């Protein structure tokens, strides 16, 4: 019985050592006001991997979706600035989400 516990413990430690680093990354998002009424978004993980094909949402102040987009294979997207205040939400899955208020249109 003791041998089984030691084997199980060794297996769990090995699993944590192998899979731990795979989950040790953070999602980053960069919003750029292009000064032409559009915003560019770039998503990247702290490992240097691009956040390719992740869903991107524009939400109003009541958390209602204004627009749903998807980052391209380079982890980039571009959209027209909405007429109302909004938040950009990048969804990389549980524990890997980023929210940031988006820039507003410039007064002319």
The 8 nearest C-alpha neighbors of each residue, nearest first, counted from 0:
[[1, 3, 2, 4, 5, 6, 7, 8],
 [2, 0, 4, 3, 5, 6, 7, 8],
 [1, 3, 5, 0, 4, 6, 7, 8],
 [2, 4, 6, 0, 1, 5, 7, 8],
 [5, 3, 7, 1, 6, 2, 8, 0],
 [4, 6, 8, 2, 7, 3, 9, 1],
 [7, 5, 3, 9, 4, 8, 2, 10],
 [6, 8, 10, 4, 9, 5, 3, 11],
 [9, 7, 5, 11, 10, 6, 4, 12],
 [8, 10, 6, 12, 7, 11, 5, 13],
 [11, 9, 7, 13, 8, 12, 14, 6],
 [12, 10, 14, 8, 13, 9, 7, 15],
 [13, 11, 15, 9, 14, 10, 16, 8],
 [12, 14, 10, 16, 11, 15, 9, 17],
 [15, 13, 11, 17, 12, 16, 18, 10],
 [16, 14, 12, 19, 18, 13, 17, 11],
 [17, 15, 13, 19, 14, 18, 12, 20],
 [16, 18, 14, 15, 19, 13, 20, 21],
 [17, 19, 21, 15, 20, 16, 14, 22],
 [18, 20, 15, 21, 16, 22, 17, 23],
 [21, 19, 23, 22, 18, 17, 16, 24],
 [22, 20, 18, 19, 23, 24, 17, 16],
 [23, 21, 20, 19, 24, 18, 25, 94],
 [24, 22, 20, 21, 19, 25, 46, 45],
 [25, 23, 45, 22, 46, 44, 26, 21],
 [24, 26, 45, 44, 27, 95, 23, 46],
 [25, 27, 44, 95, 43, 45, 96, 24],
 [28, 26, 43, 42, 44, 25, 97, 29],
 [29, 27, 42, 41, 43, 30, 97, 26],
 [28, 30, 41, 40, 42, 31, 27, 39],
 [31, 29, 40, 39, 28, 38, 32, 41],
 [30, 32, 39, 38, 33, 40, 29, 102],
 [33, 31, 38, 34, 37, 102, 39, 30],
 [32, 34, 35, 38, 37, 31, 39, 36],
 [35, 33, 32, 36, 37, 105, 38, 104],
 [36, 34, 33, 37, 32, 38, 79, 104],
 [35, 37, 80, 34, 79, 104, 33, 38],
 [38, 36, 79, 80, 78, 35, 33, 32],
 [37, 39, 32, 31, 78, 77, 33, 79],
 [38, 40, 77, 31, 30, 76, 32, 41],
 [41, 39, 30, 76, 75, 29, 77, 31],
 [40, 42, 75, 29, 74, 28, 43, 76],
 [43, 41, 28, 50, 74, 27, 49, 75],
 [44, 42, 49, 50, 27, 48, 26, 47],
 [43, 45, 26, 46, 48, 25, 47, 27],
 [44, 46, 25, 47, 24, 26, 43, 27],
 [45, 47, 44, 48, 24, 25, 43, 23],
 [48, 46, 45, 44, 49, 43, 50, 24],
 [49, 47, 44, 46, 43, 50, 45, 51],
 [48, 50, 43, 74, 51, 73, 44, 42],
 [51, 49, 74, 43, 42, 53, 44, 48],
 [50, 52, 74, 72, 49, 73, 71, 53],
 [51, 53, 70, 71, 69, 72, 74, 54],
 [52, 54, 70, 69, 51, 91, 50, 90],
 [55, 53, 69, 90, 68, 89, 70, 52],
 [54, 56, 89, 68, 69, 88, 67, 90],
 [57, 55, 67, 88, 66, 87, 68, 58],
 [56, 58, 87, 66, 65, 86, 64, 85],
 [57, 59, 64, 86, 62, 63, 65, 85],
 [58, 60, 85, 62, 61, 63, 84, 65],
 [59, 61, 62, 85, 58, 84, 63, 86],
 [60, 62, 59, 63, 58, 64, 85, 86],
 [63, 61, 58, 59, 60, 64, 86, 85],
 [64, 62, 58, 59, 61, 65, 60, 57],
 [65, 63, 58, 66, 57, 62, 59, 56],
 [64, 66, 58, 57, 63, 59, 67, 56],
 [65, 67, 57, 64, 56, 68, 58, 55],
 [66, 68, 56, 55, 57, 69, 65, 64],
 [69, 67, 55, 54, 56, 66, 70, 76],
 [68, 70, 54, 55, 53, 52, 71, 76],
 [71, 69, 52, 75, 74, 76, 53, 51],
 [70, 72, 52, 74, 73, 75, 51, 69],
 [71, 73, 51, 74, 52, 70, 75, 50],
 [74, 72, 71, 75, 51, 49, 50, 70],
 [73, 75, 51, 50, 70, 42, 49, 71],
 [76, 74, 41, 70, 71, 40, 73, 42],
 [77, 75, 70, 40, 39, 71, 41, 78],
 [78, 76, 39, 38, 40, 37, 75, 79],
 [77, 79, 37, 38, 80, 39, 76, 40],
 [78, 80, 37, 36, 81, 38, 77, 35],
 [79, 81, 37, 36, 104, 78, 38, 103],
 [82, 80, 83, 79, 84, 85, 103, 104],
 [83, 81, 80, 84, 104, 103, 85, 79],
 [82, 84, 81, 85, 59, 103, 80, 104],
 [85, 83, 59, 103, 60, 82, 86, 81],
 [86, 84, 59, 58, 101, 100, 57, 83],
 [85, 87, 100, 58, 101, 99, 57, 88],
 [86, 88, 57, 99, 98, 56, 100, 101],
 [87, 89, 98, 56, 55, 97, 57, 86],
 [90, 88, 55, 97, 96, 54, 91, 98],
 [91, 89, 96, 92, 54, 55, 53, 88],
 [90, 92, 95, 96, 53, 89, 93, 26],
 [91, 93, 95, 90, 94, 96, 53, 89],
 [94, 92, 95, 91, 96, 90, 97, 22],
 [93, 95, 96, 92, 91, 25, 26, 90],
 [96, 94, 91, 92, 93, 26, 25, 90],
 [95, 97, 90, 91, 89, 94, 92, 26],
 [96, 98, 89, 88, 28, 99, 27, 90],
 [99, 97, 88, 87, 89, 86, 96, 100],
 [98, 100, 87, 86, 101, 88, 97, 30],
 [101, 99, 86, 87, 85, 102, 98, 84],
 [100, 102, 86, 85, 87, 99, 103, 30],
 [103, 101, 32, 100, 104, 80, 38, 84],
 [104, 102, 105, 101, 80, 84, 81, 82],
 [105, 103, 36, 80, 106, 102, 82, 81],
 [104, 106, 107, 103, 36, 34, 102, 35],
 [107, 105, 104, 103, 36, 82, 34, 35],
 [106, 105, 104, 36, 35, 34, 103, 82]]
